Amino acid sequence: MYEMVDKLLKYLHNDLTVYHVRAVNLIWSLQASTTRTYVESIIAQSITSAESPNVSAAYEAFGVLWRLSG
């Protein structure tokens, strides 16, 4: 699950806007396919990991996810 969500989050960067809606739909489809909170946990981990050099990219991806999830 981690690999799929992580890959989809990479499609939520500003230079890949053509993929944003599809990636968000796929992320929520993954979330709906399980009774656990894997997707939410993976997203939270990506934006709170102090060790990751890509925290700003994770925030950017989360912002896109948030905007398109309404």
N, C-alpha and C positions, 0 to 999 in steps of 0.2 A: 504494500500500500504506500509506503514511504516513497519508493522510487516513482510511482505514478503521480502522486501529488506533487512531489518535488519537480518533476519534469513539466507538469502542467503550470506550476507557478512560474516557471521560466518563460512561458508564453505570455505572461501578463506584464511584460516590460513595455515601456513607451514605444520602442522601435518595432514592436510586433502587434500593433493595434488591430490588424486584420484578424488575428486569432483570439482576441480577448473574449468575445461572447461565447465562442465554442469552448474555450478552455474553462471558463466559469461554469458553463453547463456541465461539462465533464467532471469538474471537481465536485459539484453538488450531486451528480449521479453516483459518483464513488461514495459520497457520504450517505446517500440513500440506500446503498447496497449493503450496508453493515449496520448492526445494532450498536456498535461501539462508537466512541468519539475519536476515531483515528484521524480523520481529516482535520478536525479542529485542533487536535493535539499537535499534528505536524505543522500546521500553520502557526500556532502559538510558539512552537519550538523554533521555527525559522526566524521569527521576529524578536525573540528574546535571547537568542544565543549570542553571548558576548564574544565567543570564540570565532564566530563566523565572520569572514572578511566581507561578506555580501549582505550585511544587515540592512543597509540602505536599499538595496535591491529588493529585499524581502518586504520592507515597508512599502515600497512602490507597488509591488505585486499585490499586497494586501489591500492597498487603497483601490486598485482597479477591481479586485474581487468585491470589495465593499460597495463600490459604486454600481456595479453591474448585478448585484444580488438583490436589489430592491424590487 
